């Protein structure tokens, strides 16, 4: 009888240890603080804000609205004030998508990313940005003057 009890106790102890390890792993990876990707994105946003103002970014983007309602804005047309922002580092314009936000003539989207997500900026031509906020919701992080950071 004593060996059976010892085996049961040993089995319970092993399972409890595995359970504690699983809880520790999940709390580190899934819920305690920012992920490494979120930390990197927050760092890039802070560096972007320290390098340029939202008004300067909006002013640099305004000429791009002259491309009309087409999504085809050539990368070569992008101003350095946008392509050099830390949010797009290190690739700059080489790995960037630029276009209208779902046919919204008031907003342009500048995004980059990979299979792990996409990020960038949305710039509104006017400060009336109700449509873009309704379309993107929590994926937009407001800055000011109709300029947003974007993440998905």
C-alpha positions as CSV (number, residue, x, y, z in Angstrom):
1,X,0.0,0.0,0.0
2,X,2.9,2.4,0.8
3,X,4.4,2.1,-2.7
4,X,1.0,2.8,-4.3
5,X,0.7,6.0,-2.2
6,X,4.3,7.0,-3.0
7,X,3.6,6.5,-6.7
8,X,0.4,8.5,-6.6
9,X,2.2,11.3,-4.7
10,X,5.1,11.3,-7.1
11,X,2.7,11.4,-10.1
12,X,0.7,14.3,-8.5
13,X,4.0,16.1,-7.8
14,X,5.2,15.7,-11.5
15,X,1.8,16.9,-12.8
16,X,1.8,19.9,-10.5
17,X,5.4,20.8,-11.6
18,X,4.3,20.6,-15.3
19,X,1.2,22.7,-14.5
20,X,3.4,25.4,-12.8
21,X,5.8,25.4,-15.7
22,X,2.9,25.8,-18.2
23,X,1.4,28.6,-16.2
24,X,4.7,30.4,-16.0
25,X,5.3,30.0,-19.7
26,X,1.8,31.3,-20.7
27,X,2.0,34.2,-18.3
28,X,5.3,35.3,-19.8
29,X,4.3,34.8,-23.4
30,X,0.6,35.6,-23.4
31,X,-0.4,38.2,-20.9
32,X,2.2,39.9,-18.8
33,X,3.2,43.0,-20.5
34,X,3.9,43.9,-24.1
35,X,5.2,41.3,-26.6
36,X,8.6,42.0,-28.1
37,X,6.8,43.0,-31.4
38,X,4.7,45.6,-29.5
39,X,7.8,46.9,-27.7
40,X,9.6,47.3,-31.0
41,X,6.6,49.1,-32.6
42,X,6.2,51.4,-29.6
43,X,9.9,52.3,-29.8
44,X,9.6,53.0,-33.5
45,X,6.6,55.2,-32.9
46,X,8.4,57.2,-30.2
47,X,11.4,57.6,-32.4
48,X,9.2,58.8,-35.3
49,X,7.6,61.4,-33.0
50,X,10.9,62.6,-31.9
51,X,12.2,62.9,-35.4
52,X,9.3,64.7,-37.0
53,X,6.0,66.3,-36.1
54,X,2.6,65.1,-37.3
55,X,2.1,68.4,-39.1
56,X,5.3,67.9,-41.1
57,X,4.4,64.4,-42.1
58,X,0.9,65.6,-43.2
59,X,2.5,68.4,-45.2
60,X,4.9,66.0,-46.9
61,X,2.0,63.7,-47.8
62,X,-0.4,66.3,-49.2
63,X,1.1,66.4,-52.7
64,X,0.5,62.7,-53.0
65,X,-3.3,63.3,-52.9
66,X,-2.9,64.7,-56.5
67,X,-2.7,61.2,-57.8
68,X,-6.5,61.1,-57.6
69,X,-8.5,58.2,-56.5
70,X,-6.0,55.6,-57.9
71,X,-4.2,53.3,-55.5
72,X,-1.2,53.5,-57.8
73,X,1.1,56.0,-56.1
74,X,4.6,55.2,-57.3
75,X,7.2,54.6,-54.6
76,X,9.5,57.0,-56.4
77,X,7.0,59.8,-55.6
78,X,7.3,59.3,-51.9
79,X,9.0,62.2,-50.1
80,X,12.1,61.5,-48.0
81,X,10.3,63.1,-45.0
82,X,8.1,60.0,-45.0
83,X,10.4,57.2,-46.2
84,X,13.1,58.1,-43.7
85,X,10.8,57.8,-40.6
86,X,11.9,55.3,-38.0
87,X,8.5,53.6,-38.3
88,X,9.6,52.3,-41.7
89,X,13.2,51.5,-40.8
90,X,15.3,49.8,-41.9
91,X,13.7,49.2,-45.3
92,X,12.3,52.6,-46.0
93,X,10.3,52.8,-49.2
94,X,11.7,49.5,-50.6
95,X,9.1,47.5,-48.8
96,X,6.2,49.9,-48.4
97,X,2.7,49.9,-49.7
98,X,1.1,53.3,-50.4
99,X,-2.4,53.8,-51.4
100,X,-5.9,55.1,-50.6
101,X,-7.7,53.8,-47.6
102,X,-10.5,51.7,-48.9
103,X,-11.4,54.3,-51.5
104,X,-11.5,57.1,-49.0
105,X,-10.3,60.2,-51.0
106,X,-9.3,61.8,-47.7
107,X,-6.8,59.3,-46.5
108,X,-3.5,57.7,-47.6
109,X,-2.0,54.6,-46.1
110,X,1.8,54.0,-45.8
111,X,2.4,50.5,-44.5
112,X,5.1,47.9,-44.3
113,X,5.4,44.6,-42.5
114,X,5.4,40.9,-42.9
115,X,3.6,37.7,-41.9
116,X,3.8,38.8,-38.3
117,X,1.8,41.9,-38.9
118,X,1.7,45.2,-40.7
119,X,2.4,48.7,-39.4
120,X,2.8,52.2,-40.7
121,X,0.9,55.4,-40.9
122,X,-2.4,56.8,-42.2
123,X,-2.5,60.4,-43.2
124,X,-5.7,62.3,-43.8
125,X,-5.8,65.2,-46.3
126,X,-8.1,67.1,-44.0
127,X,-8.6,66.8,-40.3
128,X,-12.1,65.4,-40.8
129,X,-11.1,61.8,-40.2
130,X,-14.4,60.2,-39.1
131,X,-14.5,57.8,-42.0
132,X,-10.9,56.4,-41.5
133,X,-11.5,56.1,-37.8
134,X,-14.7,54.2,-38.4
135,X,-13.0,51.9,-41.0
136,X,-9.9,51.1,-38.9
137,X,-11.0,51.5,-35.3
138,X,-8.5,50.1,-32.8
139,X,-5.9,49.5,-35.5
140,X,-5.3,53.2,-35.6
141,X,-3.2,55.0,-32.9
142,X,-4.0,58.7,-33.0
143,X,-1.2,61.2,-33.2
144,X,-2.5,64.6,-34.3
145,X,-3.6,66.7,-37.3
146,X,-5.2,63.7,-39.0
147,X,-2.1,61.6,-38.7
148,X,-2.2,58.1,-37.2
149,X,0.0,55.2,-36.6
150,X,-1.4,51.9,-37.9
151,X,-0.9,48.4,-36.7
152,X,-2.5,45.0,-37.4
